[in-house]
Amino acid sequence: MNNEHAYVGVPPPTEEVIEEQEQDNPTASSETHTLARPDTPTVLLDLRTPKLRWKSLTTITPIATLILAAVLALGHHAFNQLQNGKLVPIAKSVISQHLVTLVGVGFSFGFTSAIGVTMAFVRLQCLWLSVVRQPLTIKQIDTIYQIERQDQLYQTLPRALLFSQTIVIFSAITLLLPLSGVFAPGSLTVNTNHSTQYIGPCTIPTGDISTSGNPDSTSLFIPQRFLNGAGLHWLNAAPRIMALTTKWLIEQRIPDLPQACGPNCRYKVNIPSFVFQCIPNPSSLPYSQANSPATGEVVHTLWNGTTDPNSSWGFYIAWRSNGPNGTGTLGNASCSPLQAHYDVEVETKGGIQSVITTITNITSPVPDVQNETLVAINMSGGDLTTVNFWMQLASITYATRALFLGSAVVGYVPRVVAPQLADYRPVYQPSFLEIPLASNNPYPQFVWGDVLKGIEEMSHNVTAALLTLQLGNMSAECFFDEPDVVYQYTPFALWAPYGTALGIALISLVVAIMIMAGNNTGDITTSFSNTVILTRNMDEDVSAGAKLRLRAAEDGKLEYKFE
């Protein structure tokens, strides 16, 4: 045995030891060699080039599995495209949602498995490249081969990173590529598609202010018998309607309306009512609207609403803000109610109600107190339907107008440190009051927003709120919204993970084939012993399969023999 064919990593024995062993056992079936102590504590192994040949059939499997992965991705896309837009079936149907989910997961599982086989071939070639590029110790080579063991990756990858970055990078890529199978099934989701179906005319049991004898009629409106005489009912409103309009104003929203035709139905009803229209900056105002200072004091009118002496329904308003930094507005206007027709559309979904009010027509002003036509009908005992309607409309208009009448005046009196607030009549808190009446300042702050728009919207809200009352049946249009749950496919959510995985696997496969072509590693496996056998010279192959036994010799040295 000469030094050329010595076992890699083990220094050859001295010539004296070899001669002595040959003399003692010239024909023994086993031989004993004394191992010399290595000169350095770390011995680097330089594996020889394998005596192999190129095997083109070796690349068929990884290429085929990569093609299979692409086919599975296309199949997954075609399946999702087939389901896109279809109704999610009930559990008793042939293809249930559970089965659709299983098919999608099956495609993604097959895709990741095929990609895994391709990347296994890539890692095998990178493993050989990492071994032959530089001398390594037996422990380092063993570390590289242990990368194939998934249960030891948390130990082997950090150690291999110091001397074999290539195998670590491709191992990390192999571990991350299966994430594509996690994200791809999420490309097929479900969505709610509302298909609106028109039902046709229907009846809503509420809100008709032109009828009488209903549960809320007598408690909200003055009975028609009080129409006789001077018509005092025009100048008063029932306590309940006053309380309700005040509540609707302060809450600053339309109250919850009844679901008259069911939870999945929206209805649109036409309601005759009124609307306040205001003209800003009228040519003249009553004396009470002006900011007139009195002797010895400075008066700031924050809000003042008074009736128009020339009209039964008209009123004047003037306002000024006293908020910090000049916030808010100031101005004056004259307002009057007009007859209007509303389309009120009510829809409730998921516990949330939406109400849309649209004015379809504005006609004439609300009749005055001594309307000759109404009085004549009532006195003659004719059809009181028209009279009853005007009476109830007048009651609602009066109650709403009363919310804006009143004064809020701050007067600065000499020799008085704190200003005094003179509240002549109640001023309620409308939606366009942007700062609450109560504050930490020495006197209340009134910061008004868009006053004229707020007054008009209040008439809209009162009209819609009438639907909460039991005032007789009204003809309406009902629409049935049936929520359909359908499959929704997002191609990007599928091809983003699949395309990334296929691209990385293709590039990795090309690199692996180049490594195999340059090193003839067609027979390389992940077995360390197989690799060592393949890298031995022909003379050493004779004893490659023999068993080696190490033992301590009498002189304290290590010796081995083949059995």
C-alpha positions, 0 to 999 in steps of 0.5 A: 500500500503506497501513499497514493492510495491511502484512505483520505483523511488518514496519514499512512503508516510508517514503512517499519510498521508495514514490514513488521506486520508483513513478517508476522502474518505473511498469509493472514486473511486479515491485516492489522495496521497501526495508525499514526498520530496525525500531525494536526488536530483537524484533518481536511478531506479532499474527495476525488472526482467520481469515476462516473458518466453522464446519465441523461435519464437522471434529469427526467424525473425533476423535469417531469415533476416541474412540468407536473407542477405547472399542469396542476397549477393550470388545473387549479386555475381552470377549476377556480375559473369554472366555479367563479360566479356560481352560487355556493350550493347547499350542503345536500347538493352534488358539489358542496362548498366543502368538496370545492374546498377539498379540490382546491387544497388537493391541487395545492398539495399536489403542486407543492409535492411536485415542486418538492421532488424537483427541489430535492434533485437541486439540493442533491447537486448543490450538496455535491458541489458544496463537498468538492469545492473546498477541503472539509473535515469529516464533521463538516461533510457530515453536517452537510449530509444531515441537511437532508434530515428535516428534524435536525435542520435547526442545528445543521443549517446554522453550522453549514452557513459558515462553510457552505452557503450554497446548500443553505440557500437552496435548503431555505428556498426548498423550505419556503416554496411550500408556502405557495400551497398555503396562499393559493387556495385563498384565491377562491373565496365567497362573496355576497351578490345582491340580486334585486327583484321587483315585487310590485305594489304593496301596502305599508301599514303606517304613515298616512296622515290623511286618514283618521280613526287610527291608533295614533291619530287622536293622540297626535292631532287635534280632533276635527270638531275643533275646526269650527269657529276661529280655527284654534287648532291651527295655533296649537299642536297636540302634546305628543307631536310636540314631544316627538318632534323635539326628540327627533330634533335633539337626537339629530337623526331619523328614528328606526323605522319599521321593517314593513315588508320583511328583513330582506325587503326595501320599500318606497312610499310617497308621503305628502308633507311639508318642507321649510324653505328659507330666504337669507338676508330678507329686506326687512326684519322685525324690531326684535330680530335686530341687535339693539343695544340698551342703555348701559349694556351691550347685547349679542343675540346668539339666536332669535326666532320669531313669528312673521306677523304677516303670515300664519306659518312664516317665521324669522331667524337671526343667529350669531356664533360666539365660539373661539377664534371666530368659528361658526356663522352669522346671518338672518333669514325668513322661512315658510313651510310649503307643501311637498311630496317625498319619496321615502325609501327604507332598507334594513340589512344586517341590523343597519337601516338606511333611509333616503328621502327625496322631494319629488314635488313642491306645490303651494304654501301650507294654507292659512288659518282662515282658508275659505275652502277648508272652512266651507267644507267643514261647515257644510258637512261634506267630505272631511278627508281633505279637511282632516289632512290639512289639519294634521299637516298643520299640526306637524308643521306647527310643532316643527316650527316651534322648535326654532322659535326662541331667543338666546341673548348674552348681555354684558352689563357694566360693573358685572364681571361675568356676562349674563345669558338672557333665555327668553324662550327655549332654544333646543339643540338642533343638528347644526349646533356644533358645540353643546350648550354646556361648556367650561367657559364663563358663558355658553358657547353657540357655534352654528353651522349651516343653519338654513340647510339644517332647518330644511333637513329637519323637515325631511327627518320629520316626514320620514319619522312619520312612518313610525306612527300608526296612521293608516295604510299607504300604497308603496313599491316593494323590492325584494333583495335576495342576497346570493352567496357566490364564489369569487375567483381572484387569479392574481391570488393564485398565480402570484404564489404559483408563478413565484414557486415555478420560476424559482424551481425552474431557475434552480433546476437549470443550475442543478443540471449545469452542476451535474453536467460539469461534474458527472454526478448522475449517480450521486445520492444523499448517502455519505457512504455511497458518495465515499465509495464513488470517490475512491480509486479503483485499487481501494475499491477492493476493500471498500466493502470490508469491515474495519475494526479499531482497537488499542494496541499494546504500545498505546497506539490505535490499530485497525484490521479488516475482517 
